[in-house]
């Protein structure tokens, strides 16, 4: 299939990008890596009058640490994050998630900001952002603003970004001491979108009890889902197999309307959420205890 006709612009500054988005408000699309947008264009599910290519805008592809967080420019290629020693050593949860995104050819072109702004509920990066309370930096005609991950993902392929705003950077906080993590997804083949996935963070206190917990399910609904009832089951308790089984059951029940399609039924996804949550919590607890690297 071929995309519909459109105009093309390749601005060199963020201000020029914003001006174009304002001029064509509601009728322009930002082109980052193109790994999500081009299929939508080819299938004519998107019909913008203008594509605004960010490839020539300076300063949007940096990886750095700022105030205890990993700051990643929106145009940073996923492959660059994958090969970053800073990410590998200091942010292993993000590094592991990146390795599960599609294939190397896709990561060579796909961008961090593009994946997050596309907001596919089965994608890895939105789930990671929600699990670590990432902060999104955007700029529009009214100036700069920051958006919490909990407020960023609105519904299917929809974010809190305004039509005239551009995402410039995302900040991923470092995990606190005594915090374990796990990233598990099940897909039909490696590189496919997850049928169901789980991101888990588990922090323990000096006595070895669960102090805080974050559980995010993805591939099960219109956005990544925080399993808050399951998280509350863990707080104040000693990690154990029965505890994690209980939390897994709660996580499965927290999905209001699990996605059902040709790949997996709603019941199957709900049961996957239960099983994968239990496995993820077991792995996160082992890391928190220092028995797993």
N, C-alpha and C positions, 0 to 999 in steps of 0.2 A: 504494500500500500504506500501511497505517497501523501505527504502532509499537505494541508491547504496552503494557499498563498499567504505570505505575510511580509511585512517590511522588517528590516534588520538594522540595528544600531549597535555600535561598539564603542561606548563612551570610555573615557580614560580616568574619570574621577567619580567619587560617590555623589557629589553634588549634581553632576551631569546625569547620573542614573536617576536620581530623585526627580529632576526636572522632566525627564522623559516619562517617568511613571505618572507624574502629575498631569502632564500634557495629554497622555492617553489613559487616564484613570479608568480602571476596570477593563481595559482592552489591550493591555500589554502583559507579557510574561517575561520573567527573568530567566535567562539561560546561564546556568552555572556549568556543571559537567555534562548535562544533557542525557544522563543515563536513565532518568525517569521521564523527562519531558519529551524526548524524541519519540519514544513509543506512543505516548499519548497523542502527539501530533500525527504520527503515521496512521494511527487508528481513528484519527479525527475526533477524538474525545476532547481535545483542546483546539480552539480556533482563535488564537490571538491575532490581532491586527499588526502587532509589533513584537519582535523578540529583542530584548535588551541583553546583550552579551557582556558578562562581567569579566571576561578573560583578560582584558587590557587595563583593568582598574588596579592601580598599585596599592599595596599594603593590606590586601585581603587574604594573604596566603602564609601567614606567620604561625609558628608554633613556639610558645614561650610560657614561662611561669610568672604569674603575677599574684602577689598576696595569697600564696597558698593554693592557687588554682591554676589549672592548665588552660591557657587562653589559646584558642584555635581560630584563625581567620576563616571566614565563611567559604572562601575559595580554595582552601587547603585541600589538596587531593588526598583521598583516603589512603592511597599508597604511600604518601609522605608520612602520614600518621603511623602507618604500619611499620615503617622503617626508622622511625624516630627513636633514638636510644632513650631520650627523656621520657617518652610515653611508655616504652617497654619496661623501664626500670621503676618509674614513679607512679604510673597509672596503668597497671597491668589489666584491670578490668576493661578499660577502654581498648587496650591493645588486643585482648582476646576477642572482644566483640567485632573489631575491625576485620580480623581474620575470617570471620564468618560471613562477611558481606560479599555476596556474589562470587566473582572470580577475579584474579589479578588484572585481567584486561579491563574489567569494569572499574576496579579500584584505581587504575591508572588515570581514568578520566573523571570518575565520580568524586564529588566534593562533600566535605562534612556539612557545610551549610545547605547544599542542595538537597541532601538526604533528609535533613531535619525540617527544612521548609516544605518539602514534598509531603512529609507526615504520613507515610504509609504505615498503617498500624501493625504490619508484620515485619517492619524493618528493625534493624538492630539499634541504630543510633538513637531514635526517639525513646526507646525503652531505657537505654543507658542514661540519657539526659534526665529522665524522670526519676530513675533510681538514685542518682547522686545529687539531685537538686541543682541541676545546671542552670546557668543564667544566660539568657539570650540578649545580645546587644543589637539594637536596630536603629536605623536613622531614617527620618522622613522629613517632610516639609516643616513640621513643628519642632524639629530637633531630634536629639538622641533620647532613647528610652531603654529601660531594662525590663525584661519579662522573665518571670520565674517559670521553670519548666512545668510546674503544676498548672499554670495558666496559659501555656503556649499551645498545647494541642487541644483543639476545640472539638473536632469530629473528623470523619473520614476525609483525608487529604486536605484538611482545613486547619489553619493555625490562627493565632491572634495577630499576625502581621496584617497591617492595613495595605490596601492595594498600592499605596504610594510609598510604602516603606521598603527598605532593603536590609536584610540581615547582614551584619558585618563581622560579628564575632560571637563565639560561644565559650563560656568558661565552665570547666568541669572541676569542682572542688576535689582536693586530695582526700583520700580516706583517712579518718582519724586513727590513732593508735588502737591496738587490740580489735581491729575491725577486719572481719573476713568477708570474702565475696565469692560469688559464683555466677557464671553465665552458661546457661544450657538451652539449647534449642533443638527441636526435632523438625527436620525437613525431609521431603521425599528423596532429594539428592543434595549433596553438598553444593552450596551456591544458590539453591532455591530459597524463596521466602519461607520463613518458618511456618509450619502448621500451628505450632504453639512454642513459646519460649518463656523462660523465666530469668530474671535478674534478681539476685538476692544479696543484701548487705546485712551483716550481723555484727554488732559491737558488743563486747562483753565487759563487765566491770571487774574490779580486782578480785572478787570472789568467784568469777567464772560464770556468773549469771548473765542472761541476755539483757543488755541495757537499752539498746535501740535496735530496730529492725526495719528494713525496707524490702518489700517484695513487689516486683513489677512483672505483670504478665503481658505478653505481646503475641499478636497473631490471633487473638480471640474476640476482638470487637472492633469498634470504629476508631479507637485510640489505644495506646498503651494503658494498662489498668493497674493502679495501686491496690494491692490486696490488704486493705487497712485492718479488717477484722482479723485476718490471719496474723498480721504484725502484732496486734495487741495480745494475742494468745501467747506470744513468745516473751514479751517484756516481763522481766523479773523472775523468769524460770531458768532452771538449769538445762542446758542443751541435752536432748535425749531423742532416741528414735521414736518413742510414743508421742513426744511433744511435736516433733516435726511431721509425723503422720497426721496429727490433729490439725496442725496449721495447714498442711496440704489439702485436707478435706475442706477446711474453711475457705481456702483460696479458690478451689474449684466452684464452691457454691456462691462466691462473690461475683462471678461473671453473670451479669443480668441476662444478656441475650447472646450467648456464644455464637460466633460466626458459623454458618453451615453452608458448605459449597460442595463442588464436585471433588475437592481434595480431602475433605474430612467433615464429618457430621458435628453438630453442636455437642452431642453427648461425648463423642470421642475427644473433642477439644477440652471439654470440661474435665474428663478423666485424665487427659495429658497434663492439664494444669495441676491437678492433685499430685500426680506422680513426680513431675518435674520439680514442683515446689519442694517436695520432701527431699529429693536428691540435691537440689541446690542448697537448701538449708544445711544439710549434712556436710556438704563441701565447704560452705562458708564458715560453719562452726569449726571445722578442722583447720582452716586457715587462721581463724581468730585465735585458736589455741596454739598456733605455731607449728602444728604437725604436718602442714601441707604448704608448699611454697606457692 
